[in-house]
């Protein structure tokens, strides 16, 4: 689990999920959250991309 930051400063957590072929980054709300994945930053709505997070 990695903690990364959106450009707006909102912390998001990254984990890697196995799709059966490749490991893909999944963005989640907090370290405790095993559920919902985020497609967009909950604070600013920016699309979450691993390369755009700090
Ligand atoms: Zn943001």
mmCIF file of the protein (N, C-alpha, C, O) and its ligand, coordinates in Angstrom:
data_MODEL
# 
_entry.id   MODEL 
# 
loop_
_entity.id 
_entity.type 
_entity.pdbx_number_of_molecules 
1 polymer     1 
2 non-polymer 1 
# 
_entity_poly.entity_id                      1 
_entity_poly.type                           'polypeptide(L)' 
_entity_poly.nstd_linkage                   no 
_entity_poly.nstd_monomer                   no 
_entity_poly.pdbx_seq_one_letter_code       
;(UNK)(UNK)(UNK)(UNK)(UNK)(UNK)(UNK)(UNK)(UNK)(UNK)(UNK)(UNK)(UNK)(UNK)(UNK)(UNK)
(UNK)(UNK)(UNK)(UNK)(UNK)(UNK)(UNK)(UNK)(UNK)(UNK)(UNK)(UNK)(UNK)(UNK)(UNK)(UNK)
(UNK)(UNK)(UNK)(UNK)(UNK)(UNK)(UNK)(UNK)(UNK)(UNK)(UNK)(UNK)(UNK)(UNK)(UNK)(UNK)
(UNK)(UNK)(UNK)(UNK)(UNK)(UNK)
;
_entity_poly.pdbx_seq_one_letter_code_can   XXXXXXXXXXXXXXXXXXXXXXXXXXXXXXXXXXXXXXXXXXXXXXXXXXXXXX 
_entity_poly.pdbx_strand_id                 A 
# 
loop_
_entity_poly_seq.entity_id 
_entity_poly_seq.num 
_entity_poly_seq.mon_id 
_entity_poly_seq.hetero 
1 1  UNK n 
1 2  UNK n 
1 3  UNK n 
1 4  UNK n 
1 5  UNK n 
1 6  UNK n 
1 7  UNK n 
1 8  UNK n 
1 9  UNK n 
1 10 UNK n 
1 11 UNK n 
1 12 UNK n 
1 13 UNK n 
1 14 UNK n 
1 15 UNK n 
1 16 UNK n 
1 17 UNK n 
1 18 UNK n 
1 19 UNK n 
1 20 UNK n 
1 21 UNK n 
1 22 UNK n 
1 23 UNK n 
1 24 UNK n 
1 25 UNK n 
1 26 UNK n 
1 27 UNK n 
1 28 UNK n 
1 29 UNK n 
1 30 UNK n 
1 31 UNK n 
1 32 UNK n 
1 33 UNK n 
1 34 UNK n 
1 35 UNK n 
1 36 UNK n 
1 37 UNK n 
1 38 UNK n 
1 39 UNK n 
1 40 UNK n 
1 41 UNK n 
1 42 UNK n 
1 43 UNK n 
1 44 UNK n 
1 45 UNK n 
1 46 UNK n 
1 47 UNK n 
1 48 UNK n 
1 49 UNK n 
1 50 UNK n 
1 51 UNK n 
1 52 UNK n 
1 53 UNK n 
1 54 UNK n 
# 
loop_
_struct_asym.id 
_struct_asym.entity_id 
A 1 
B 2 
# 
loop_
_chem_comp.id 
_chem_comp.type 
_chem_comp.mon_nstd_flag 
UNK 'L-peptide linking' . 
ZN  non-polymer         . 
# 
_pdbx_entity_nonpoly.entity_id   2 
_pdbx_entity_nonpoly.name        ? 
_pdbx_entity_nonpoly.comp_id     ZN 
# 
_pdbx_nonpoly_scheme.asym_id         B 
_pdbx_nonpoly_scheme.entity_id       2 
_pdbx_nonpoly_scheme.mon_id          ZN 
_pdbx_nonpoly_scheme.ndb_seq_num     1 
_pdbx_nonpoly_scheme.pdb_seq_num     101 
_pdbx_nonpoly_scheme.auth_seq_num    101 
_pdbx_nonpoly_scheme.pdb_mon_id      ZN 
_pdbx_nonpoly_scheme.auth_mon_id     ZN 
_pdbx_nonpoly_scheme.pdb_strand_id   A 
_pdbx_nonpoly_scheme.pdb_ins_code    . 
# 
loop_
_atom_site.group_PDB 
_atom_site.id 
_atom_site.type_symbol 
_atom_site.label_atom_id 
_atom_site.label_alt_id 
_atom_site.label_comp_id 
_atom_site.label_asym_id 
_atom_site.label_entity_id 
_atom_site.label_seq_id 
_atom_site.pdbx_PDB_ins_code 
_atom_site.Cartn_x 
_atom_site.Cartn_y 
_atom_site.Cartn_z 
_atom_site.occupancy 
_atom_site.B_iso_or_equiv 
_atom_site.pdbx_formal_charge 
_atom_site.auth_seq_id 
_atom_site.auth_comp_id 
_atom_site.auth_asym_id 
_atom_site.auth_atom_id 
_atom_site.pdbx_PDB_model_num 
ATOM   1   N  N  . UNK A 1 1  ? 0.851   -1.201  0.000   1.00 0.00 ? 1   UNK A N  1 
ATOM   2   C  CA . UNK A 1 1  ? 0.000   0.000   0.000   1.00 0.00 ? 1   UNK A CA 1 
ATOM   3   C  C  . UNK A 1 1  ? 0.876   1.236   0.000   1.00 0.00 ? 1   UNK A C  1 
ATOM   4   O  O  . UNK A 1 1  ? 1.756   1.395   0.846   1.00 0.00 ? 1   UNK A O  1 
ATOM   5   N  N  . UNK A 1 2  ? 0.625   2.093   -0.946  1.00 0.00 ? 2   UNK A N  1 
ATOM   6   C  CA . UNK A 1 2  ? 1.382   3.337   -1.009  1.00 0.00 ? 2   UNK A CA 1 
ATOM   7   C  C  . UNK A 1 2  ? 0.442   4.498   -0.737  1.00 0.00 ? 2   UNK A C  1 
ATOM   8   O  O  . UNK A 1 2  ? -0.729  4.466   -1.117  1.00 0.00 ? 2   UNK A O  1 
ATOM   9   N  N  . UNK A 1 3  ? 0.954   5.501   -0.089  1.00 0.00 ? 3   UNK A N  1 
ATOM   10  C  CA . UNK A 1 3  ? 0.195   6.724   0.095   1.00 0.00 ? 3   UNK A CA 1 
ATOM   11  C  C  . UNK A 1 3  ? 0.708   7.726   -0.916  1.00 0.00 ? 3   UNK A C  1 
ATOM   12  O  O  . UNK A 1 3  ? 1.900   8.029   -0.965  1.00 0.00 ? 3   UNK A O  1 
ATOM   13  N  N  . UNK A 1 4  ? -0.197  8.228   -1.712  1.00 0.00 ? 4   UNK A N  1 
ATOM   14  C  CA . UNK A 1 4  ? 0.183   9.214   -2.723  1.00 0.00 ? 4   UNK A CA 1 
ATOM   15  C  C  . UNK A 1 4  ? -0.714  10.427  -2.541  1.00 0.00 ? 4   UNK A C  1 
ATOM   16  O  O  . UNK A 1 4  ? -1.693  10.400  -1.795  1.00 0.00 ? 4   UNK A O  1 
ATOM   17  N  N  . UNK A 1 5  ? -0.356  11.474  -3.233  1.00 0.00 ? 5   UNK A N  1 
ATOM   18  C  CA . UNK A 1 5  ? -1.130  12.700  -3.117  1.00 0.00 ? 5   UNK A CA 1 
ATOM   19  C  C  . UNK A 1 5  ? -1.551  13.202  -4.476  1.00 0.00 ? 5   UNK A C  1 
ATOM   20  O  O  . UNK A 1 5  ? -0.753  13.271  -5.411  1.00 0.00 ? 5   UNK A O  1 
ATOM   21  N  N  . UNK A 1 6  ? -2.813  13.551  -4.569  1.00 0.00 ? 6   UNK A N  1 
ATOM   22  C  CA . UNK A 1 6  ? -3.324  14.231  -5.755  1.00 0.00 ? 6   UNK A CA 1 
ATOM   23  C  C  . UNK A 1 6  ? -2.673  15.604  -5.872  1.00 0.00 ? 6   UNK A C  1 
ATOM   24  O  O  . UNK A 1 6  ? -2.118  16.125  -4.904  1.00 0.00 ? 6   UNK A O  1 
ATOM   25  N  N  . UNK A 1 7  ? -2.745  16.166  -7.034  1.00 0.00 ? 7   UNK A N  1 
ATOM   26  C  CA . UNK A 1 7  ? -2.207  17.515  -7.247  1.00 0.00 ? 7   UNK A CA 1 
ATOM   27  C  C  . UNK A 1 7  ? -2.853  18.543  -6.322  1.00 0.00 ? 7   UNK A C  1 
ATOM   28  O  O  . UNK A 1 7  ? -2.247  19.571  -6.020  1.00 0.00 ? 7   UNK A O  1 
ATOM   29  N  N  . UNK A 1 8  ? -4.077  18.273  -5.871  1.00 0.00 ? 8   UNK A N  1 
ATOM   30  C  CA . UNK A 1 8  ? -4.764  19.199  -4.964  1.00 0.00 ? 8   UNK A CA 1 
ATOM   31  C  C  . UNK A 1 8  ? -4.332  18.998  -3.521  1.00 0.00 ? 8   UNK A C  1 
ATOM   32  O  O  . UNK A 1 8  ? -4.688  19.792  -2.650  1.00 0.00 ? 8   UNK A O  1 
ATOM   33  N  N  . UNK A 1 9  ? -3.568  17.946  -3.259  1.00 0.00 ? 9   UNK A N  1 
ATOM   34  C  CA . UNK A 1 9  ? -3.092  17.708  -1.910  1.00 0.00 ? 9   UNK A CA 1 
ATOM   35  C  C  . UNK A 1 9  ? -3.839  16.627  -1.164  1.00 0.00 ? 9   UNK A C  1 
ATOM   36  O  O  . UNK A 1 9  ? -3.440  16.258  -0.059  1.00 0.00 ? 9   UNK A O  1 
ATOM   37  N  N  . UNK A 1 10 ? -4.916  16.107  -1.737  1.00 0.00 ? 10  UNK A N  1 
ATOM   38  C  CA . UNK A 1 10 ? -5.694  15.048  -1.089  1.00 0.00 ? 10  UNK A CA 1 
ATOM   39  C  C  . UNK A 1 10 ? -4.908  13.747  -1.118  1.00 0.00 ? 10  UNK A C  1 
ATOM   40  O  O  . UNK A 1 10 ? -4.413  13.327  -2.164  1.00 0.00 ? 10  UNK A O  1 
ATOM   41  N  N  . UNK A 1 11 ? -4.801  13.115  0.046   1.00 0.00 ? 11  UNK A N  1 
ATOM   42  C  CA . UNK A 1 11 ? -4.105  11.834  0.109   1.00 0.00 ? 11  UNK A CA 1 
ATOM   43  C  C  . UNK A 1 11 ? -5.009  10.723  -0.407  1.00 0.00 ? 11  UNK A C  1 
ATOM   44  O  O  . UNK A 1 11 ? -6.191  10.659  -0.067  1.00 0.00 ? 11  UNK A O  1 
ATOM   45  N  N  . UNK A 1 12 ? -4.456  9.878   -1.205  1.00 0.00 ? 12  UNK A N  1 
ATOM   46  C  CA . UNK A 1 12 ? -5.140  8.663   -1.612  1.00 0.00 ? 12  UNK A CA 1 
ATOM   47  C  C  . UNK A 1 12 ? -4.163  7.505   -1.449  1.00 0.00 ? 12  UNK A C  1 
ATOM   48  O  O  . UNK A 1 12 ? -2.947  7.698   -1.453  1.00 0.00 ? 12  UNK A O  1 
ATOM   49  N  N  . UNK A 1 13 ? -4.699  6.330   -1.309  1.00 0.00 ? 13  UNK A N  1 
ATOM   50  C  CA . UNK A 1 13 ? -3.863  5.146   -1.149  1.00 0.00 ? 13  UNK A CA 1 
ATOM   51  C  C  . UNK A 1 13 ? -3.907  4.337   -2.420  1.00 0.00 ? 13  UNK A C  1 
ATOM   52  O  O  . UNK A 1 13 ? -4.936  4.242   -3.089  1.00 0.00 ? 13  UNK A O  1 
ATOM   53  N  N  . UNK A 1 14 ? -2.779  3.760   -2.736  1.00 0.00 ? 14  UNK A N  1 
ATOM   54  C  CA . UNK A 1 14 ? -2.668  2.962   -3.948  1.00 0.00 ? 14  UNK A CA 1 
ATOM   55  C  C  . UNK A 1 14 ? -2.320  1.536   -3.548  1.00 0.00 ? 14  UNK A C  1 
ATOM   56  O  O  . UNK A 1 14 ? -1.407  1.297   -2.757  1.00 0.00 ? 14  UNK A O  1 
ATOM   57  N  N  . UNK A 1 15 ? -3.047  0.621   -4.096  1.00 0.00 ? 15  UNK A N  1 
ATOM   58  C  CA . UNK A 1 15 ? -2.672  -0.782  -3.981  1.00 0.00 ? 15  UNK A CA 1 
ATOM   59  C  C  . UNK A 1 15 ? -2.686  -1.355  -5.385  1.00 0.00 ? 15  UNK A C  1 
ATOM   60  O  O  . UNK A 1 15 ? -3.232  -0.762  -6.316  1.00 0.00 ? 15  UNK A O  1 
ATOM   61  N  N  . UNK A 1 16 ? -2.070  -2.524  -5.514  1.00 0.00 ? 16  UNK A N  1 
ATOM   62  C  CA . UNK A 1 16 ? -2.005  -3.123  -6.843  1.00 0.00 ? 16  UNK A CA 1 
ATOM   63  C  C  . UNK A 1 16 ? -2.875  -4.366  -6.877  1.00 0.00 ? 16  UNK A C  1 
ATOM   64  O  O  . UNK A 1 16 ? -2.773  -5.244  -6.021  1.00 0.00 ? 16  UNK A O  1 
ATOM   65  N  N  . UNK A 1 17 ? -3.717  -4.419  -7.868  1.00 0.00 ? 17  UNK A N  1 
ATOM   66  C  CA . UNK A 1 17 ? -4.627  -5.544  -8.009  1.00 0.00 ? 17  UNK A CA 1 
ATOM   67  C  C  . UNK A 1 17 ? -4.266  -6.369  -9.234  1.00 0.00 ? 17  UNK A C  1 
ATOM   68  O  O  . UNK A 1 17 ? -3.947  -5.843  -10.300 1.00 0.00 ? 17  UNK A O  1 
ATOM   69  N  N  . UNK A 1 18 ? -4.327  -7.674  -9.041  1.00 0.00 ? 18  UNK A N  1 
ATOM   70  C  CA . UNK A 1 18 ? -3.987  -8.598  -10.126 1.00 0.00 ? 18  UNK A CA 1 
ATOM   71  C  C  . UNK A 1 18 ? -5.221  -8.862  -10.971 1.00 0.00 ? 18  UNK A C  1 
ATOM   72  O  O  . UNK A 1 18 ? -6.244  -9.322  -10.464 1.00 0.00 ? 18  UNK A O  1 
ATOM   73  N  N  . UNK A 1 19 ? -5.125  -8.573  -12.240 1.00 0.00 ? 19  UNK A N  1 
ATOM   74  C  CA . UNK A 1 19 ? -6.277  -8.752  -13.119 1.00 0.00 ? 19  UNK A CA 1 
ATOM   75  C  C  . UNK A 1 19 ? -6.273  -10.120 -13.785 1.00 0.00 ? 19  UNK A C  1 
ATOM   76  O  O  . UNK A 1 19 ? -7.216  -10.464 -14.498 1.00 0.00 ? 19  UNK A O  1 
ATOM   77  N  N  . UNK A 1 20 ? -5.230  -10.898 -13.562 1.00 0.00 ? 20  UNK A N  1 
ATOM   78  C  CA . UNK A 1 20 ? -5.083  -12.170 -14.260 1.00 0.00 ? 20  UNK A CA 1 
ATOM   79  C  C  . UNK A 1 20 ? -4.020  -12.084 -15.335 1.00 0.00 ? 20  UNK A C  1 
ATOM   80  O  O  . UNK A 1 20 ? -3.531  -13.102 -15.825 1.00 0.00 ? 20  UNK A O  1 
ATOM   81  N  N  . UNK A 1 21 ? -3.668  -10.866 -15.698 1.00 0.00 ? 21  UNK A N  1 
ATOM   82  C  CA . UNK A 1 21 ? -2.644  -10.666 -16.721 1.00 0.00 ? 21  UNK A CA 1 
ATOM   83  C  C  . UNK A 1 21 ? -1.588  -9.658  -16.279 1.00 0.00 ? 21  UNK A C  1 
ATOM   84  O  O  . UNK A 1 21 ? -0.395  -9.842  -16.521 1.00 0.00 ? 21  UNK A O  1 
ATOM   85  N  N  . UNK A 1 22 ? -2.034  -8.617  -15.642 1.00 0.00 ? 22  UNK A N  1 
ATOM   86  C  CA . UNK A 1 22 ? -1.118  -7.562  -15.220 1.00 0.00 ? 22  UNK A CA 1 
ATOM   87  C  C  . UNK A 1 22 ? -1.533  -7.035  -13.861 1.00 0.00 ? 22  UNK A C  1 
ATOM   88  O  O  . UNK A 1 22 ? -2.684  -7.170  -13.447 1.00 0.00 ? 22  UNK A O  1 
ATOM   89  N  N  . UNK A 1 23 ? -0.584  -6.436  -13.182 1.00 0.00 ? 23  UNK A N  1 
ATOM   90  C  CA . UNK A 1 23 ? -0.888  -5.721  -11.947 1.00 0.00 ? 23  UNK A CA 1 
ATOM   91  C  C  . UNK A 1 23 ? -1.318  -4.309  -12.324 1.00 0.00 ? 23  UNK A C  1 
ATOM   92  O  O  . UNK A 1 23 ? -0.625  -3.613  -13.066 1.00 0.00 ? 23  UNK A O  1 
ATOM   93  N  N  . UNK A 1 24 ? -2.456  -3.903  -11.808 1.00 0.00 ? 24  UNK A N  1 
ATOM   94  C  CA . UNK A 1 24 ? -2.915  -2.561  -12.113 1.00 0.00 ? 24  UNK A CA 1 
ATOM   95  C  C  . UNK A 1 24 ? -3.130  -1.785  -10.819 1.00 0.00 ? 24  UNK A C  1 
ATOM   96  O  O  . UNK A 1 24 ? -3.602  -2.347  -9.831  1.00 0.00 ? 24  UNK A O  1 
ATOM   97  N  N  . UNK A 1 25 ? -2.791  -0.511  -10.816 1.00 0.00 ? 25  UNK A N  1 
ATOM   98  C  CA . UNK A 1 25 ? -2.993  0.289   -9.618  1.00 0.00 ? 25  UNK A CA 1 
ATOM   99  C  C  . UNK A 1 25 ? -4.473  0.541   -9.365  1.00 0.00 ? 25  UNK A C  1 
ATOM   100 O  O  . UNK A 1 25 ? -5.245  0.828   -10.280 1.00 0.00 ? 25  UNK A O  1 
ATOM   101 N  N  . UNK A 1 26 ? -4.841  0.423   -8.099  1.00 0.00 ? 26  UNK A N  1 
ATOM   102 C  CA . UNK A 1 26 ? -6.198  0.748   -7.672  1.00 0.00 ? 26  UNK A CA 1 
ATOM   103 C  C  . UNK A 1 26 ? -6.085  1.835   -6.622  1.00 0.00 ? 26  UNK A C  1 
ATOM   104 O  O  . UNK A 1 26 ? -5.223  1.782   -5.744  1.00 0.00 ? 26  UNK A O  1 
ATOM   105 N  N  . UNK A 1 27 ? -6.951  2.805   -6.719  1.00 0.00 ? 27  UNK A N  1 
ATOM   106 C  CA . UNK A 1 27 ? -6.917  3.932   -5.791  1.00 0.00 ? 27  UNK A CA 1 
ATOM   107 C  C  . UNK A 1 27 ? -8.048  3.793   -4.810  1.00 0.00 ? 27  UNK A C  1 
ATOM   108 O  O  . UNK A 1 27 ? -9.201  3.599   -5.196  1.00 0.00 ? 27  UNK A O  1 
ATOM   109 N  N  . UNK A 1 28 ? -7.721  3.893   -3.543  1.00 0.00 ? 28  UNK A N  1 
ATOM   110 C  CA . UNK A 1 28 ? -8.745  3.756   -2.512  1.00 0.00 ? 28  UNK A CA 1 
ATOM   111 C  C  . UNK A 1 28 ? -8.677  4.928   -1.555  1.00 0.00 ? 28  UNK A C  1 
ATOM   112 O  O  . UNK A 1 28 ? -7.695  5.668   -1.490  1.00 0.00 ? 28  UNK A O  1 
ATOM   113 N  N  . UNK A 1 29 ? -9.763  5.060   -0.819  1.00 0.00 ? 29  UNK A N  1 
ATOM   114 C  CA . UNK A 1 29 ? -9.982  6.249   -0.017  1.00 0.00 ? 29  UNK A CA 1 
ATOM   115 C  C  . UNK A 1 29 ? -9.059  6.326   1.191   1.00 0.00 ? 29  UNK A C  1 
ATOM   116 O  O  . UNK A 1 29 ? -8.550  7.399   1.514   1.00 0.00 ? 29  UNK A O  1 
ATOM   117 N  N  . UNK A 1 30 ? -8.843  5.215   1.850   1.00 0.00 ? 30  UNK A N  1 
ATOM   118 C  CA . UNK A 1 30 ? -8.009  5.219   3.041   1.00 0.00 ? 30  UNK A CA 1 
ATOM   119 C  C  . UNK A 1 30 ? -7.355  3.865   3.194   1.00 0.00 ? 30  UNK A C  1 
ATOM   120 O  O  . UNK A 1 30 ? -7.711  2.913   2.500   1.00 0.00 ? 30  UNK A O  1 
ATOM   121 N  N  . UNK A 1 31 ? -6.404  3.777   4.097   1.00 0.00 ? 31  UNK A N  1 
ATOM   122 C  CA . UNK A 1 31 ? -5.674  2.537   4.296   1.00 0.00 ? 31  UNK A CA 1 
ATOM   123 C  C  . UNK A 1 31 ? -6.592  1.421   4.797   1.00 0.00 ? 31  UNK A C  1 
ATOM   124 O  O  . UNK A 1 31 ? -6.294  0.242   4.603   1.00 0.00 ? 31  UNK A O  1 
ATOM   125 N  N  . UNK A 1 32 ? -7.691  1.779   5.432   1.00 0.00 ? 32  UNK A N  1 
ATOM   126 C  CA . UNK A 1 32 ? -8.604  0.779   5.978   1.00 0.00 ? 32  UNK A CA 1 
ATOM   127 C  C  . UNK A 1 32 ? -9.661  0.342   4.984   1.00 0.00 ? 32  UNK A C  1 
ATOM   128 O  O  . UNK A 1 32 ? -10.378 -0.632  5.216   1.00 0.00 ? 32  UNK A O  1 
ATOM   129 N  N  . UNK A 1 33 ? -9.754  1.042   3.906   1.00 0.00 ? 33  UNK A N  1 
ATOM   130 C  CA . UNK A 1 33 ? -10.864 0.810   2.983   1.00 0.00 ? 33  UNK A CA 1 
ATOM   131 C  C  . UNK A 1 33 ? -10.535 -0.337  2.037   1.00 0.00 ? 33  UNK A C  1 
ATOM   132 O  O  . UNK A 1 33 ? -9.683  -0.202  1.158   1.00 0.00 ? 33  UNK A O  1 
ATOM   133 N  N  . UNK A 1 34 ? -11.199 -1.442  2.218   1.00 0.00 ? 34  UNK A N  1 
ATOM   134 C  CA . UNK A 1 34 ? -10.979 -2.570  1.313   1.00 0.00 ? 34  UNK A CA 1 
ATOM   135 C  C  . UNK A 1 34 ? -11.996 -2.594  0.192   1.00 0.00 ? 34  UNK A C  1 
ATOM   136 O  O  . UNK A 1 34 ? -11.998 -3.505  -0.636  1.00 0.00 ? 34  UNK A O  1 
ATOM   137 N  N  . UNK A 1 35 ? -12.851 -1.603  0.165   1.00 0.00 ? 35  UNK A N  1 
ATOM   138 C  CA . UNK A 1 35 ? -13.966 -1.664  -0.762  1.00 0.00 ? 35  UNK A CA 1 
ATOM   139 C  C  . UNK A 1 35 ? -13.793 -0.778  -1.976  1.00 0.00 ? 35  UNK A C  1 
ATOM   140 O  O  . UNK A 1 35 ? -13.051 -1.094  -2.906  1.00 0.00 ? 35  UNK A O  1 
ATOM   141 N  N  . UNK A 1 36 ? -14.493 0.329   -1.942  1.00 0.00 ? 36  UNK A N  1 
ATOM   142 C  CA . UNK A 1 36 ? -14.663 1.131   -3.140  1.00 0.00 ? 36  UNK A CA 1 
ATOM   143 C  C  . UNK A 1 36 ? -13.347 1.628   -3.703  1.00 0.00 ? 36  UNK A C  1 
ATOM   144 O  O  . UNK A 1 36 ? -12.498 2.151   -2.981  1.00 0.00 ? 36  UNK A O  1 
ATOM   145 N  N  . UNK A 1 37 ? -13.198 1.460   -4.973  1.00 0.00 ? 37  UNK A N  1 
ATOM   146 C  CA . UNK A 1 37 ? -12.066 2.051   -5.678  1.00 0.00 ? 37  UNK A CA 1 
ATOM   147 C  C  . UNK A 1 37 ? -12.464 3.415   -6.203  1.00 0.00 ? 37  UNK A C  1 
ATOM   148 O  O  . UNK A 1 37 ? -13.617 3.653   -6.565  1.00 0.00 ? 37  UNK A O  1 
ATOM   149 N  N  . UNK A 1 38 ? -11.513 4.279   -6.235  1.00 0.00 ? 38  UNK A N  1 
ATOM   150 C  CA . UNK A 1 38 ? -11.757 5.624   -6.726  1.00 0.00 ? 38  UNK A CA 1 
ATOM   151 C  C  . UNK A 1 38 ? -11.272 5.764   -8.156  1.00 0.00 ? 38  UNK A C  1 
ATOM   152 O  O  . UNK A 1 38 ? -10.171 5.332   -8.497  1.00 0.00 ? 38  UNK A O  1 
ATOM   153 N  N  . UNK A 1 39 ? -12.084 6.356   -8.969  1.00 0.00 ? 39  UNK A N  1 
ATOM   154 C  CA . UNK A 1 39 ? -11.646 6.703   -10.323 1.00 0.00 ? 39  UNK A CA 1 
ATOM   155 C  C  . UNK A 1 39 ? -11.245 8.169   -10.387 1.00 0.00 ? 39  UNK A C  1 
ATOM   156 O  O  . UNK A 1 39 ? -10.471 8.584   -11.250 1.00 0.00 ? 39  UNK A O  1 
ATOM   157 N  N  . UNK A 1 40 ? -11.790 8.945   -9.453  1.00 0.00 ? 40  UNK A N  1 
ATOM   158 C  CA . UNK A 1 40 ? -11.539 10.382  -9.426  1.00 0.00 ? 40  UNK A CA 1 
ATOM   159 C  C  . UNK A 1 40 ? -11.227 10.808  -8.007  1.00 0.00 ? 40  UNK A C  1 
ATOM   160 O  O  . UNK A 1 40 ? -11.693 10.198  -7.044  1.00 0.00 ? 40  UNK A O  1 
ATOM   161 N  N  . UNK A 1 41 ? -10.450 11.838  -7.889  1.00 0.00 ? 41  UNK A N  1 
ATOM   162 C  CA . UNK A 1 41 ? -10.142 12.395  -6.580  1.00 0.00 ? 41  UNK A CA 1 
ATOM   163 C  C  . UNK A 1 41 ? -11.427 12.835  -5.883  1.00 0.00 ? 41  UNK A C  1 
ATOM   164 O  O  . UNK A 1 41 ? -12.251 13.528  -6.481  1.00 0.00 ? 41  UNK A O  1 
ATOM   165 N  N  . UNK A 1 42 ? -11.606 12.432  -4.609  1.00 0.00 ? 42  UNK A N  1 
ATOM   166 C  CA . UNK A 1 42 ? -12.815 12.833  -3.895  1.00 0.00 ? 42  UNK A CA 1 
ATOM   167 C  C  . UNK A 1 42 ? -12.846 14.320  -3.560  1.00 0.00 ? 42  UNK A C  1 
ATOM   168 O  O  . UNK A 1 42 ? -13.907 14.866  -3.258  1.00 0.00 ? 42  UNK A O  1 
ATOM   169 N  N  . UNK A 1 43 ? -11.708 14.965  -3.609  1.00 0.00 ? 43  UNK A N  1 
ATOM   170 C  CA . UNK A 1 43 ? -11.660 16.382  -3.261  1.00 0.00 ? 43  UNK A CA 1 
ATOM   171 C  C  . UNK A 1 43 ? -11.846 17.292  -4.477  1.00 0.00 ? 43  UNK A C  1 
ATOM   172 O  O  . UNK A 1 43 ? -12.632 18.238  -4.427  1.00 0.00 ? 43  UNK A O  1 
ATOM   173 N  N  . UNK A 1 44 ? -11.139 17.016  -5.552  1.00 0.00 ? 44  UNK A N  1 
ATOM   174 C  CA . UNK A 1 44 ? -11.150 17.943  -6.682  1.00 0.00 ? 44  UNK A CA 1 
ATOM   175 C  C  . UNK A 1 44 ? -11.759 17.339  -7.952  1.00 0.00 ? 44  UNK A C  1 
ATOM   176 O  O  . UNK A 1 44 ? -12.016 18.059  -8.917  1.00 0.00 ? 44  UNK A O  1 
ATOM   177 N  N  . UNK A 1 45 ? -11.990 16.028  -7.955  1.00 0.00 ? 45  UNK A N  1 
ATOM   178 C  CA . UNK A 1 45 ? -12.641 15.413  -9.096  1.00 0.00 ? 45  UNK A CA 1 
ATOM   179 C  C  . UNK A 1 45 ? -11.712 15.067  -10.244 1.00 0.00 ? 45  UNK A C  1 
ATOM   180 O  O  . UNK A 1 45 ? -12.147 14.571  -11.283 1.00 0.00 ? 45  UNK A O  1 
ATOM   181 N  N  . UNK A 1 46 ? -10.441 15.332  -10.050 1.00 0.00 ? 46  UNK A N  1 
ATOM   182 C  CA . UNK A 1 46 ? -9.469  15.013  -11.086 1.00 0.00 ? 46  UNK A CA 1 
ATOM   183 C  C  . UNK A 1 46 ? -9.395  13.501  -11.299 1.00 0.00 ? 46  UNK A C  1 
ATOM   184 O  O  . UNK A 1 46 ? -9.498  12.731  -10.344 1.00 0.00 ? 46  UNK A O  1 
ATOM   185 N  N  . UNK A 1 47 ? -9.223  13.096  -12.498 1.00 0.00 ? 47  UNK A N  1 
ATOM   186 C  CA . UNK A 1 47 ? -9.051  11.684  -12.797 1.00 0.00 ? 47  UNK A CA 1 
ATOM   187 C  C  . UNK A 1 47 ? -7.750  11.189  -12.166 1.00 0.00 ? 47  UNK A C  1 
ATOM   188 O  O  . UNK A 1 47 ? -6.704  11.817  -12.332 1.00 0.00 ? 47  UNK A O  1 
ATOM   189 N  N  . UNK A 1 48 ? -7.808  10.078  -11.450 1.00 0.00 ? 48  UNK A N  1 
ATOM   190 C  CA . UNK A 1 48 ? -6.620  9.582   -10.763 1.00 0.00 ? 48  UNK A CA 1 
ATOM   191 C  C  . UNK A 1 48 ? -5.801  8.709   -11.704 1.00 0.00 ? 48  UNK A C  1 
ATOM   192 O  O  . UNK A 1 48 ? -6.270  7.687   -12.204 1.00 0.00 ? 48  UNK A O  1 
ATOM   193 N  N  . UNK A 1 49 ? -4.584  9.135   -11.924 1.00 0.00 ? 49  UNK A N  1 
ATOM   194 C  CA . UNK A 1 49 ? -3.638  8.379   -12.744 1.00 0.00 ? 49  UNK A CA 1 
ATOM   195 C  C  . UNK A 1 49 ? -2.353  8.246   -11.931 1.00 0.00 ? 49  UNK A C  1 
ATOM   196 O  O  . UNK A 1 49 ? -1.897  9.206   -11.310 1.00 0.00 ? 49  UNK A O  1 
ATOM   197 N  N  . UNK A 1 50 ? -1.790  7.072   -11.942 1.00 0.00 ? 50  UNK A N  1 
ATOM   198 C  CA . UNK A 1 50 ? -0.612  6.825   -11.103 1.00 0.00 ? 50  UNK A CA 1 
ATOM   199 C  C  . UNK A 1 50 ? 0.513   7.810   -11.407 1.00 0.00 ? 50  UNK A C  1 
ATOM   200 O  O  . UNK A 1 50 ? 1.230   8.225   -10.496 1.00 0.00 ? 50  UNK A O  1 
ATOM   201 N  N  . UNK A 1 51 ? 0.672   8.182   -12.650 1.00 0.00 ? 51  UNK A N  1 
ATOM   202 C  CA . UNK A 1 51 ? 1.770   9.067   -13.010 1.00 0.00 ? 51  UNK A CA 1 
ATOM   203 C  C  . UNK A 1 51 ? 1.538   10.525  -12.646 1.00 0.00 ? 51  UNK A C  1 
ATOM   204 O  O  . UNK A 1 51 ? 2.467   11.333  -12.648 1.00 0.00 ? 51  UNK A O  1 
ATOM   205 N  N  . UNK A 1 52 ? 0.283   10.853  -12.333 1.00 0.00 ? 52  UNK A N  1 
ATOM   206 C  CA . UNK A 1 52 ? -0.025  12.244  -12.005 1.00 0.00 ? 52  UNK A CA 1 
ATOM   207 C  C  . UNK A 1 52 ? -0.083  12.465  -10.497 1.00 0.00 ? 52  UNK A C  1 
ATOM   208 O  O  . UNK A 1 52 ? -0.300  13.586  -10.039 1.00 0.00 ? 52  UNK A O  1 
ATOM   209 N  N  . UNK A 1 53 ? 0.109   11.395  -9.726  1.00 0.00 ? 53  UNK A N  1 
ATOM   210 C  CA . UNK A 1 53 ? 0.085   11.557  -8.279  1.00 0.00 ? 53  UNK A CA 1 
ATOM   211 C  C  . UNK A 1 53 ? 1.487   11.801  -7.754  1.00 0.00 ? 53  UNK A C  1 
ATOM   212 O  O  . UNK A 1 53 ? 2.475   11.341  -8.326  1.00 0.00 ? 53  UNK A O  1 
ATOM   213 N  N  . UNK A 1 54 ? 1.551   12.529  -6.660  1.00 0.00 ? 54  UNK A N  1 
ATOM   214 C  CA . UNK A 1 54 ? 2.822   12.814  -6.053  1.00 0.00 ? 54  UNK A CA 1 
ATOM   215 C  C  . UNK A 1 54 ? 3.081   11.810  -4.927  1.00 0.00 ? 54  UNK A C  1 
ATOM   216 O  O  . UNK A 1 54 ? 4.120   11.874  -4.269  1.00 0.00 ? 54  UNK A O  1 
HETATM 217 ZN ZN . ZN  B 2 .  ? -7.526  16.128  -6.034  1.00 0.00 ? 101 ZN  A ZN 1 
# 
